[in-house]
């Protein structure tokens, strides 16, 4: 069962008092234990559409530690779909890490391809539709029009006035849905987990593609910590500190970076006083197991 609406939790800390900022966390990490955060919202209407079309098999793509692969496998098992995952990395197998072990245990048919083939399939979904005509195809990361519709709903759940909402940015579906849902007076701050200014152009293309009119947003590319999947000791220290102080776990790929960015910006007076800011917790906590396996249990 999903926990909706997800809770809105206000944070209390002397720095926030000093800077005169009200900071809240939209706890989408608490929606569902396995289909967590933005993945629940992205999958919701896609699963409905698959059922409406009479499709019994979901097919999607992802990397070895993909939250989307993990969530799709869990959703398939819970709602009665067969699932197929095209996984980047022909050297991998179903027991390569906890994410793939979980997906396999949930019944996902894992098919491993080399990186060039993966890139071709990711960029050319018509190839997948031709090869798998019986499947309902979910794009990498789950971002499509139905996913954006699901993410837009989280704004309707927020029962306070606020000035800005901060969203981690990957494929951009959650960011686009949130932007489509807020008032024009409310700003959306995207914190990119990917290195490079290209993400700004990618988000603009996505916003245009789905005809989102609101333009009150900014994409911050200063807190990627080296790029997608990259971290530093400073980031890990912050994640552990945040859990100790607020009892909220953060993942090192998305939420850790976006929460770090906001805390840094508050400390450095990048926000006006008397703002109400919401941090969106998009989940992704399943990735901590694999991260710790590679890095000797450094996240608490």
C-alpha positions in Angstrom: 0.0 0.0 0.0 1.2 3.5 -0.8 1.4 6.2 1.8 -0.3 9.2 0.2 -0.1 12.0 0.5 3.5 11.8 1.6 4.3 13.7 4.8 5.7 17.3 4.8 8.2 17.6 7.6 9.6 20.9 8.8 13.3 20.9 9.8 14.5 22.7 12.9 18.1 23.9 13.3 19.9 27.0 14.7 21.2 27.9 11.2 17.7 28.1 9.9 16.7 30.4 12.7 19.8 32.5 12.1 19.1 32.8 8.4 15.4 33.2 8.9 14.5 30.4 6.5 11.7 27.8 6.9 12.8 24.5 5.4 10.5 21.5 4.8 11.1 18.1 3.4 8.4 16.5 1.2 8.9 12.9 2.3 8.3 11.0 -0.9 10.8 8.4 0.3 8.0 7.2 2.6 5.4 6.5 -0.1 6.3 2.8 -0.5 9.2 0.7 0.9 10.2 -0.7 -2.5 8.5 1.6 -5.1 9.9 4.7 -3.5 9.6 8.4 -4.1 9.4 9.7 -7.7 9.5 6.2 -9.0 6.0 5.5 -7.6 4.7 8.7 -9.1 6.3 8.1 -12.5 5.0 4.5 -12.7 1.4 5.2 -11.4 -0.2 6.3 -14.7 2.1 4.2 -16.8 0.9 1.0 -15.0 -2.7 2.1 -15.5 -2.1 2.7 -19.2 -0.5 -0.7 -19.6 -3.5 -2.4 -17.9 -5.9 -0.4 -20.1 -4.1 -1.6 -23.2 -4.2 -5.2 -21.9 -0.4 -5.4 -21.8 1.0 -8.0 -19.4 4.7 -7.2 -19.8 6.7 -4.1 -18.9 10.0 -3.5 -20.6 12.5 -0.8 -19.6 16.2 0.1 -19.5 18.7 1.1 -16.9 22.2 0.8 -15.5 23.4 -1.7 -13.0 22.3 0.4 -9.9 19.2 1.9 -11.4 16.5 3.0 -9.0 14.1 2.8 -12.0 15.0 -0.9 -12.6 14.5 -1.7 -8.9 11.1 0.1 -8.8 9.8 -1.4 -12.0 10.7 -4.9 -10.9 8.9 -4.3 -7.6 5.9 -2.7 -9.2 5.6 -5.6 -11.7 5.6 -8.1 -8.9 3.1 -6.2 -6.8 0.7 -5.4 -9.6 0.9 -8.6 -11.7 3.1 -7.6 -14.7 5.9 -9.6 -16.2 9.0 -7.4 -16.4 12.0 -7.2 -18.7 15.0 -5.1 -18.0 17.6 -4.1 -20.6 20.7 -3.6 -18.5 23.8 -1.5 -19.6 26.9 -3.7 -19.3 27.3 -7.0 -21.0 29.8 -8.1 -18.3 27.1 -8.0 -15.6 24.9 -10.8 -14.4 21.8 -11.1 -12.1 24.0 -11.4 -9.0 26.4 -8.5 -9.7 24.9 -6.2 -7.1 22.0 -5.8 -4.7 19.9 -3.9 -7.3 20.1 -6.6 -9.9 19.7 -9.3 -7.3 16.5 -7.7 -6.1 15.2 -7.2 -9.6 15.9 -10.8 -10.5 14.3 -12.1 -7.3 11.2 -10.1 -8.2 11.0 -12.0 -11.4 12.5 -9.4 -13.8 14.0 -11.0 -16.9 17.4 -9.2 -17.0 19.0 -8.9 -20.5 22.5 -7.5 -20.5 23.9 -5.5 -23.5 27.1 -3.7 -24.3 27.1 0.1 -23.9 26.9 0.9 -27.6 23.9 -1.3 -28.0 22.3 0.2 -24.9 22.9 3.7 -26.2 21.2 2.8 -29.5 18.2 1.3 -27.8 17.9 4.3 -25.4 17.9 6.8 -28.2 15.8 4.8 -30.6 12.7 3.4 -28.8 11.2 2.4 -32.1 13.8 -0.4 -32.2 12.5 -1.7 -28.9 8.9 -1.4 -30.1 9.8 -3.4 -33.2 11.7 -6.1 -31.2 9.2 -6.3 -28.4 5.8 -5.5 -29.9 4.0 -7.2 -27.0 5.5 -5.0 -24.3 4.6 -1.7 -22.7 7.9 0.2 -23.0 9.0 2.5 -20.2 11.9 4.8 -21.1 15.2 5.0 -19.2 14.4 6.6 -15.9 10.7 6.3 -16.5 10.3 9.9 -17.9 7.4 10.3 -20.3 4.1 12.3 -20.4 2.4 9.9 -18.0 5.3 10.1 -15.5 5.2 13.9 -15.6 1.4 13.7 -14.9 2.1 11.6 -11.8 4.9 13.9 -10.5 2.7 16.9 -11.0 0.3 15.5 -8.4 2.8 15.9 -5.5 2.3 19.7 -5.6 -1.4 19.2 -5.0 -0.6 17.4 -1.8 1.3 20.4 -0.3 -1.1 22.2 2.0 1.1 25.2 2.9 2.1 28.3 0.9 5.8 28.1 -0.1 8.2 30.2 -2.1 10.5 27.6 -3.7 10.8 23.8 -4.1 14.1 22.1 -4.7 14.2 19.0 -7.0 17.1 16.7 -7.9 17.6 16.5 -11.6 18.4 13.4 -13.6 16.3 12.5 -16.7 14.0 15.5 -15.8 10.6 13.9 -15.5 10.1 14.8 -11.8 11.5 18.3 -12.4 9.1 18.9 -15.3 6.1 17.5 -13.4 6.8 19.8 -10.4 7.3 22.8 -12.7 4.0 22.1 -14.3 2.3 21.9 -11.0 3.5 24.9 -9.1 2.1 28.4 -9.3 4.0 30.9 -11.4 4.9 32.8 -8.3 6.7 29.7 -6.9 10.1 28.9 -8.2 11.5 25.5 -8.9 15.2 24.9 -8.3 16.7 21.9 -10.0 20.0 20.5 -8.7 21.7 18.5 -11.4 23.5 15.3 -10.5 25.1 15.3 -13.9 28.3 17.2 -14.8 27.9 19.8 -17.6 25.7 22.7 -18.6 24.1 20.5 -21.3 21.5 19.6 -18.7 20.0 23.1 -19.0 19.4 22.5 -22.7 18.0 19.0 -22.0 15.5 20.4 -19.5 14.4 23.2 -21.8 13.8 20.6 -24.6 11.7 18.5 -22.2 9.7 21.5 -21.0 9.0 22.4 -24.6 8.2 18.9 -25.6 5.5 18.6 -23.0 4.3 22.2 -23.5 5.0 23.3 -19.9 4.3 27.0 -19.8 5.9 27.9 -16.4 9.4 29.3 -16.8 10.0 30.3 -13.2 12.9 27.8 -12.6 16.7 27.6 -12.4 19.0 24.6 -12.9 22.0 24.6 -10.6 25.0 22.6 -12.0 27.5 23.4 -9.2 26.8 20.4 -7.0 27.4 17.3 -9.1 30.5 16.3 -7.1 32.3 15.1 -10.2 29.3 13.8 -12.2 26.6 11.2 -12.1 27.4 8.5 -9.6 30.4 10.5 -8.3 30.9 11.5 -4.7 33.4 13.1 -2.4 34.2 12.8 1.3 32.5 16.1 1.9 29.2 14.9 0.4 29.3 11.6 2.4 30.1 13.5 5.6 27.1 15.7 4.9 24.8 12.7 4.3 25.8 11.1 7.6 25.5 14.4 9.4 22.0 15.0 8.0 20.8 11.6 9.1 22.3 12.1 12.6 20.7 15.5 13.0 17.3 15.0 11.3 16.9 11.2 11.2 16.4 11.3 7.4 18.5 9.1 5.1 19.7 10.5 1.8 21.1 8.7 -1.2 24.5 9.8 -2.7 23.3 10.1 -6.3 20.4 12.5 -6.1 19.0 13.7 -2.7 22.3 13.9 -1.0 23.5 16.4 -3.6 20.4 18.4 -3.7 20.1 18.7 0.1 23.8 19.6 0.3 23.3 22.3 -2.3 20.5 23.9 -0.4 22.2 23.7 3.0 25.3 25.3 1.4 23.3 28.0 -0.2 21.5 28.8 3.1 24.9 29.0 4.9 26.2 31.3 2.3 23.2 33.6 2.2 22.1 32.7 -1.3 18.5 33.0 -0.3 16.5 36.0 0.9 15.2 35.9 4.4 11.7 34.8 5.3 11.4 32.2 2.5 9.6 28.9 2.8 11.6 26.3 0.9 10.6 22.7 0.3 13.2 20.0 -0.4 11.7 17.1 -2.4 13.0 13.7 -1.2 12.7 11.5 -4.3 13.7 8.3 -2.5 16.5 6.2 -4.1 17.6 4.8 -0.8 18.0 1.3 -2.3 21.2 2.5 -3.9 22.9 2.9 -0.6 23.5 -0.8 -0.3 25.4 -1.0 -3.5 27.3 2.2 -2.8 28.4 0.9 0.6 29.4 -2.5 -0.9 31.8 -0.6 -3.2 32.9 1.9 -0.6 33.2 -0.1 2.6 30.1 1.0 4.4 30.8 4.7 4.5 27.1 5.8 4.5 25.4 5.3 7.9 
